[in-house]
Structures are given as structure tokens and as C-alpha cells.
């Protein structure tokens, strides 16, 4: 039996990594960060426990990468949904609604993610985080920014602040109120994007499509 080629081995490694990312978001969404163990993530992914350590320094880095994957794929879907548009203001509205919608639909996951960002490690520099940054930076540029280097961090900060405000236990702010504030800040019409109440409420969709193993530009 001939040995596998380098390209086949690379594909197998990529698929293993993506199964771990998917397992991490599923388990944290179901049980929370503290109750989710690396062993449970490996079992859910059908991987050896040692393979987790091969790809990720620890649980927090794995979970943060997994949530950044979910965020950037959710953002991609929101930006490119039909009818497709190149209008910068509409795309910014869709970006805001994508992140707020994920906060609404996956509160446990997003709350754990925000808590992780406040740890000493801060942002994990990984392919998923870089792709999220690229998408938001491109959105700011299409919106008409003349200084993306300054305006992208501001958008990121405002979105993170809105997510935090929506998830504070005991005193959460309503997402429509946060949306209105962001839309006013950027001069967006309420009817842009996906206004609250414009479509029937749906159950959060199954997560596997965000961790598909086909190769995509910018993905891990």
C-alpha cells in the first residue's frame, strides 16, 4: 500500500481541525465553557485527545477559534445572501444584523466568547479571526470609509459593545434598541438589512454548514 500524498495528508488534517471546531461550538453552546472538556470535544469530533493539543494550545484558544469561525461564516452568509448587493450601506446593515442575530440566537456561546476575550490572552490570532477581520474591514471600505485602519476597529468595538450589552445577565439591553443605536451612528435606514419582525422567528439552524470541509478562500 503506497503512502498517502502530502496533499491528502493536508486535507485530512484540515478536516480533523474543522471537526474539532464544530464540536467545540456545539458543546459550549449546549453546556457552557466550564462544563466542556477537551476530552468531550475530541469524542464529539471523533478524534484522539492528543490531536486537540496538536492544533490548539488549550481549550480557550480552541473555543475562541471556533466561535470566530461561526462568526465569519455567519457574516459571509449575511453579506452575500440574495438579493446580492454591492451597496455599501446595505452591506453594513447586513453585517450589523448578522452579529446581533448570532447574539440573539446563540447567547450562551456568545457570552462565553465575550468572557474569553477579557482573559489575559485576548484575541487569538488564528485564520478564523483574520477572516472575520477581513470581512468587517471590507464592509467598512465598501461603506465609504476613507480611513479603514481607524474605522474598522471602531466598528469592531461598537459591535462588541452591543453584544456585551445584549448579554449582561440580569440587565440585558433589547437587541432592537442596540440595532437602532448602531444604525443611527452609521446613518442607515431601519428598513435595511433584516429589520426585527420582518420575518417569522426561526429556530437557530444546525451548525454543520459553518464547518463544511470543502476548501474556501481565507478559511483554515
N, C-alpha and C positions, 0 to 999 in steps of 0.2 A: 504494500500500500504506500503510495507516494506521499510525501509530506505536504501539508497544506501550503498554498502560496501566501506571500506576505499580504496580498490584498484580501484574501479570505480570512486570514487571522485578524486583520484590521476591522473587517466587517463584523466578525464575531465579538470582538472587544467593544465595538460601538453598540451593538445590540445588547450586550450584557450591561453596559453602563446605562443605557436608556431604560432597561427593565428595572434597574435599581432606582433610578429617578422616579419612575412611575410608582413603584412600591412605596417609596418614601412619602410621596404626597398622599397616596391613598391611606396609609396607616396613620399619618399625623392628622389628616382630615377626620378619620374615624375615632382616634383615641387620644390625640394631643401629642405634644412633643415628648414630654417626660415619660409617658407610658409606652412610647415606641422605642424599641431596642434595635440595635444594628442586626442582631440575630433574626428578629422578626422581619426586618426589611429584606434580609438575604433570603429567608424562607419564602416570603411572598414573591420575590423575584425569581425564585428557583436557582439561586446562586450559592456558591460556597461563601461562608462567613469571611474568609480571608480575601475574597475578591473585593469586598466593600473597602477594605483598607488599601487595596491596590489602587483604587480610583479616587478615594476621598480620605483626607486626613482624619476626619471624625464625623460624628452624626450631624453636628450643626452645619458643617460645610456641605454635607450631602443634602440635607433638607433645604438649605438656602439655594443651592444649585437647582434642586428640583422645583422649588417654588418660582425661581426666576424662569425656568423652562415653561412652567404653566403660564406665567405672566406674559412672556414674549409670544407664545403661541396664541394665547387669548387676544393679545393686541394685534397680531397678524390677522387673525380672523375678523376682528372688528374693523380694521383698516381696509381690508380687501373684500369685504362682503359685497354682494350685489345690492343695488346698482353700484358698480365700481365708479370711483370718482378721483380726480386729481385735485379737486378744490381743497386748498389748504385749511380753510376754516372748518369745512365739513370733516376733514380727516382729524383735526384736533378735537372736535366734538366727539368723534367716534373713539378716539384714544382715551379721553376722559371717561366716557361711558364704559369702555372695556374694563378699565381698572376699578371703577366704582362698582360695576356689575360683578366682578370677581370678588370684591369685598362683601357684597351683599350675599352672593351665592356660597362662598366658602369662608365664613367668618372665623372658624376655628383655625384653619390653615393660615389665613392672612394675619390673624392675631399672633400666632406663634412666629410667623415670619418677622413681623414688626419687632417682637420681643428679641428675636435673634440679632436683628440689626443693631440693637442697643448694647450688645455684648462687646467685649474688647476687640474682637476680630473685625467687627463692622462688616462692610461689604466683602463678600467672597469674589475675588476676581476669577471668573470662570467663563467658558464660552456662552453659557446661558445669560449671564449678567451682561456680557458685552453685546450680545444680540439685542437684548432689551434696550440698552443704551443707544444702539444704532437706530432702532425703530423710533424711539422717542426723539432722538436728535434729528432724524429725517423729518418727522412730523413738525417739529419746530421750524425747520428750514422751509418746508412747504407752506407753513402758515405765514411766512414772510419775514422771519427774523433776519436782521442784518448782523446779529452777533450771536450765533448759535452757541458758541463756547460759554457765554454768560446766560443765555436764555434757556438752554436745556437744563442746567442744574436748578434753575428757578422752577421750571415746570415739574421736575422730579420732586423737589422739596414740597411744592404745593400739593401734588398728588399724594405723597407720603403723609403729609399733614392731614389731608382729607381722610385717608384710610385710617389713620390713628384716631381721628375724631369720631369716625363711624363705629369704632370697635372698643372704645373705652368702656369697661364694664360698669354698669350702673348709670352712666350718663352719656350714652351714645347720641351723637347728632344724626338726624334723619338724612339719608343719602340725597333725597331731592333738594334739601336745603344746601348741602355741600356742593351739589351739582350747580345750583343756581349761582352760588358764590363764584365758583370757578368759571362758569360761562360769562358772568358779568366781568370778571377780571380780564378775560380774553376777548370780550366783545362778540360773543357767539349768541346766535338766536336760540331760544329754548327749543324750537322745533327741529334743530339739527341733531345729528347723532341718533340716539334711541331714547326719546323722552320717556320719563316714567309714565306708565299707564298706556303707552302707545301700542303695546302688545300684551296678550294674556301672560300672566306669570307662569313660568315653566320651571320644572324641577331641574336642579343642576345636572348637566349632562355627564355621561360616563367619561372618564378621564383618558382612556387609552389613545384617543385620536391625537392628544397633545404630545404623546410619546411614541409616535409611529417610528418604526425603524428605518423607513426609507431615508436616503441621504437628502439633506436640504442645505442650501447655501446658508452659511452662518450658524448652523446647528452643530451640536457636539459631534 
